[in-house]
Amino acid sequence: MPVATETEQAPQAEPLCGITVEFQVAGQKAWAKGAGQTPDEATANMQATMAKAIVALETPQPAPQPNYYEKLGRLITCGYAKAKGDAKLTERFSKAIQLVTCGHVRPGMTSDVIFYVQTQQADSTTQYYVDGRTYTCTCADAQRHATEDGYLCKHALAVKLTQKLAHASK
């Protein structure tokens, strides 16, 4: 007959008693199980499991944070709502979205106020400079409309959208 040595562990005995209860916490159904060699041990284990479930279910979970595309979608929806009825603004905003989603907007190397916006033409390396505080741009469209109050070219709109996306990510 084999004898267990100190390095070998004797097999654990199957619990003789078990208990499962159903309960509600914060309007949700939950179950807790407990097992042990005696009814008191099974009850104590079940109560410990139940206490952990109550804490987990009653602890408020942080709201899930929207991802980049959800944030972008919300900003796009808001932008189109603001441009409603203004066909030219809607067109510039559409082009600004393309600039942002294609990665044509970059913050300056020495300042987070100046942005470089690459043109949309595939074979061109032209880029425009946009001040992220005043939204003034070096493009011809912005220069043409410089006297119009509130006018933003597609490059300035792209910078504003980029800033809002960055702010929404914090």
The 8 nearest C-alpha neighbors of each residue, nearest first, counted from 0:
[[1, 2, 3, 4, 9, 7, 10, 8],
 [2, 0, 3, 4, 7, 9, 5, 8],
 [1, 3, 4, 0, 7, 5, 9, 8],
 [2, 4, 7, 1, 5, 9, 8, 6],
 [5, 3, 7, 6, 2, 8, 9, 1],
 [4, 6, 7, 3, 8, 9, 2, 1],
 [7, 5, 4, 8, 3, 9, 2, 10],
 [8, 6, 4, 5, 3, 9, 10, 2],
 [9, 7, 10, 6, 5, 3, 4, 11],
 [8, 10, 11, 7, 3, 12, 4, 5],
 [11, 9, 8, 12, 13, 7, 3, 14],
 [12, 10, 13, 9, 8, 14, 36, 35],
 [11, 13, 14, 10, 36, 15, 9, 35],
 [12, 14, 15, 11, 36, 35, 16, 10],
 [15, 13, 35, 36, 16, 34, 12, 17],
 [14, 16, 36, 13, 35, 37, 17, 34],
 [17, 15, 35, 14, 34, 38, 36, 37],
 [18, 16, 34, 41, 33, 35, 15, 19],
 [17, 19, 33, 32, 34, 41, 20, 42],
 [20, 18, 32, 31, 33, 30, 21, 17],
 [21, 19, 31, 30, 22, 32, 18, 45],
 [20, 22, 30, 29, 31, 19, 28, 23],
 [23, 21, 29, 28, 30, 20, 24, 31],
 [24, 22, 28, 27, 29, 26, 25, 21],
 [23, 25, 27, 26, 53, 56, 28, 22],
 [24, 26, 27, 57, 23, 56, 28, 53],
 [27, 25, 24, 23, 28, 56, 29, 22],
 [28, 26, 24, 23, 25, 29, 56, 22],
 [27, 29, 23, 22, 24, 26, 21, 30],
 [30, 28, 22, 21, 23, 27, 31, 24],
 [29, 31, 21, 20, 22, 32, 19, 28],
 [30, 32, 49, 20, 19, 48, 45, 21],
 [33, 31, 19, 45, 18, 20, 30, 48],
 [45, 32, 34, 44, 41, 18, 17, 42],
 [35, 33, 41, 17, 16, 14, 44, 18],
 [36, 34, 41, 14, 40, 16, 37, 15],
 [35, 37, 15, 14, 16, 40, 38, 41],
 [38, 36, 40, 39, 35, 16, 41, 15],
 [37, 39, 41, 40, 16, 42, 35, 36],
 [38, 40, 42, 37, 41, 43, 35, 36],
 [41, 39, 35, 43, 37, 42, 38, 44],
 [40, 42, 34, 35, 33, 38, 44, 39],
 [41, 43, 45, 39, 40, 44, 38, 33],
 [42, 44, 46, 40, 45, 41, 39, 47],
 [45, 43, 33, 47, 41, 46, 42, 40],
 [33, 44, 46, 32, 42, 48, 47, 43],
 [47, 45, 49, 43, 48, 44, 50, 42],
 [46, 48, 50, 44, 49, 45, 43, 51],
 [49, 47, 45, 51, 46, 50, 31, 44],
 [48, 50, 46, 52, 31, 47, 51, 45],
 [49, 51, 47, 53, 52, 48, 46, 54],
 [52, 50, 48, 54, 49, 53, 55, 47],
 [53, 51, 49, 55, 50, 54, 56, 48],
 [52, 54, 50, 56, 51, 55, 57, 49],
 [53, 55, 51, 57, 52, 56, 58, 50],
 [56, 54, 52, 53, 58, 57, 51, 59],
 [55, 57, 53, 54, 58, 52, 24, 25],
 [58, 56, 54, 55, 53, 59, 25, 24],
 [57, 59, 55, 56, 54, 60, 53, 61],
 [60, 58, 57, 61, 56, 55, 62, 54],
 [61, 59, 58, 62, 63, 57, 56, 55],
 [62, 60, 63, 59, 64, 58, 65, 57],
 [61, 63, 64, 60, 59, 65, 66, 58],
 [64, 62, 61, 65, 60, 66, 69, 59],
 [63, 65, 62, 66, 61, 168, 69, 70],
 [66, 64, 69, 70, 63, 67, 68, 168],
 [65, 67, 69, 68, 70, 64, 168, 71],
 [68, 66, 70, 69, 71, 65, 164, 168],
 [69, 67, 71, 70, 66, 72, 65, 73],
 [68, 70, 72, 66, 71, 67, 65, 73],
 [71, 69, 73, 67, 68, 72, 65, 74],
 [70, 72, 68, 74, 69, 73, 67, 75],
 [73, 71, 69, 75, 70, 74, 68, 76],
 [74, 72, 76, 70, 75, 71, 77, 69],
 [75, 73, 77, 71, 76, 72, 78, 70],
 [74, 76, 78, 72, 77, 73, 71, 79],
 [75, 77, 73, 79, 74, 78, 72, 80],
 [76, 78, 80, 74, 75, 79, 73, 81],
 [79, 77, 75, 81, 80, 76, 74, 82],
 [78, 80, 82, 76, 81, 77, 83, 75],
 [79, 81, 77, 83, 78, 82, 76, 75],
 [80, 82, 78, 79, 83, 77, 84, 76],
 [83, 81, 79, 85, 80, 89, 88, 78],
 [84, 82, 80, 81, 85, 79, 89, 86],
 [83, 85, 86, 82, 89, 81, 88, 80],
 [84, 86, 88, 82, 83, 87, 89, 90],
 [87, 85, 89, 88, 84, 90, 82, 83],
 [88, 86, 90, 89, 85, 91, 92, 82],
 [89, 87, 91, 90, 85, 86, 82, 92],
 [90, 88, 86, 92, 87, 91, 82, 93],
 [89, 91, 87, 93, 88, 92, 86, 94],
 [92, 90, 153, 88, 94, 93, 89, 95],
 [91, 93, 95, 89, 94, 90, 88, 153],
 [94, 92, 90, 96, 95, 91, 89, 97],
 [93, 95, 97, 91, 96, 92, 153, 98],
 [96, 94, 157, 153, 92, 98, 97, 93],
 [97, 95, 99, 93, 94, 98, 100, 92],
 [98, 96, 94, 100, 95, 99, 101, 93],
 [97, 99, 95, 103, 101, 96, 100, 94],
 [100, 98, 96, 102, 97, 101, 157, 104],
 [99, 101, 97, 102, 98, 96, 103, 95],
 [102, 100, 98, 99, 103, 97, 104, 96],
 [103, 101, 99, 100, 104, 98, 105, 97],
 [102, 104, 117, 98, 116, 101, 99, 105],
 [105, 103, 116, 102, 115, 99, 98, 117],
 [106, 104, 115, 114, 116, 107, 103, 102],
 [107, 105, 114, 111, 115, 113, 108, 104],
 [108, 106, 114, 113, 110, 109, 111, 115],
 [107, 109, 110, 106, 111, 113, 105, 114],
 [110, 108, 107, 111, 113, 106, 112, 114],
 [111, 109, 107, 112, 113, 108, 106, 114],
 [110, 112, 106, 113, 107, 109, 114, 108],
 [113, 111, 131, 110, 130, 114, 132, 107],
 [114, 112, 130, 107, 131, 111, 129, 110],
 [115, 113, 106, 107, 129, 105, 128, 116],
 [114, 116, 128, 105, 127, 104, 106, 126],
 [117, 115, 104, 127, 126, 103, 154, 128],
 [118, 116, 126, 103, 125, 127, 115, 119],
 [117, 119, 120, 126, 125, 116, 123, 124],
 [120, 118, 121, 117, 98, 103, 123, 97],
 [121, 119, 123, 118, 122, 124, 117, 125],
 [120, 122, 123, 119, 118, 124, 117, 125],
 [121, 123, 120, 124, 119, 125, 118, 117],
 [124, 122, 125, 120, 121, 118, 119, 117],
 [123, 125, 126, 117, 122, 118, 121, 120],
 [126, 124, 123, 118, 117, 127, 116, 120],
 [125, 127, 117, 116, 118, 115, 124, 128],
 [126, 128, 116, 137, 115, 138, 117, 129],
 [127, 129, 115, 137, 136, 114, 116, 113],
 [128, 130, 136, 114, 135, 113, 134, 131],
 [129, 131, 113, 134, 135, 132, 133, 112],
 [130, 132, 112, 134, 113, 133, 129, 114],
 [133, 131, 130, 134, 112, 135, 113, 129],
 [132, 134, 135, 130, 131, 129, 136, 155],
 [135, 133, 130, 155, 131, 132, 129, 136],
 [134, 136, 133, 130, 129, 155, 137, 141],
 [135, 137, 129, 138, 128, 141, 155, 134],
 [136, 138, 127, 128, 139, 141, 129, 142],
 [139, 137, 141, 140, 136, 127, 142, 128],
 [138, 140, 142, 141, 143, 137, 136, 144],
 [141, 139, 143, 142, 138, 152, 144, 145],
 [140, 142, 144, 143, 152, 139, 138, 145],
 [141, 143, 139, 145, 140, 144, 138, 137],
 [144, 142, 140, 141, 145, 139, 146, 138],
 [143, 145, 141, 147, 142, 146, 140, 150],
 [146, 144, 142, 147, 141, 143, 150, 148],
 [145, 147, 144, 148, 143, 150, 142, 149],
 [148, 146, 144, 145, 150, 149, 143, 151],
 [147, 149, 150, 146, 145, 144, 151, 141],
 [150, 148, 147, 151, 146, 145, 144, 134],
 [151, 149, 148, 147, 152, 144, 145, 141],
 [152, 150, 155, 156, 149, 153, 141, 134],
 [151, 153, 155, 154, 141, 156, 140, 91],
 [152, 154, 95, 91, 156, 155, 157, 94],
 [155, 153, 157, 156, 152, 95, 116, 158],
 [154, 156, 158, 134, 157, 152, 153, 151],
 [155, 157, 153, 159, 154, 158, 95, 151],
 [158, 156, 95, 154, 160, 155, 159, 99],
 [159, 157, 161, 155, 160, 156, 162, 154],
 [158, 160, 156, 162, 161, 157, 155, 163],
 [159, 161, 157, 163, 158, 162, 156, 164],
 [162, 160, 158, 164, 159, 163, 157, 165],
 [163, 161, 165, 159, 164, 160, 166, 158],
 [162, 164, 166, 160, 165, 161, 167, 159],
 [163, 165, 167, 161, 162, 166, 160, 168],
 [164, 166, 162, 168, 163, 167, 161, 169],
 [167, 165, 163, 168, 164, 169, 162, 161],
 [168, 166, 164, 165, 169, 163, 70, 162],
 [169, 167, 165, 166, 164, 67, 70, 66],
 [168, 167, 166, 165, 164, 163, 64, 162]]
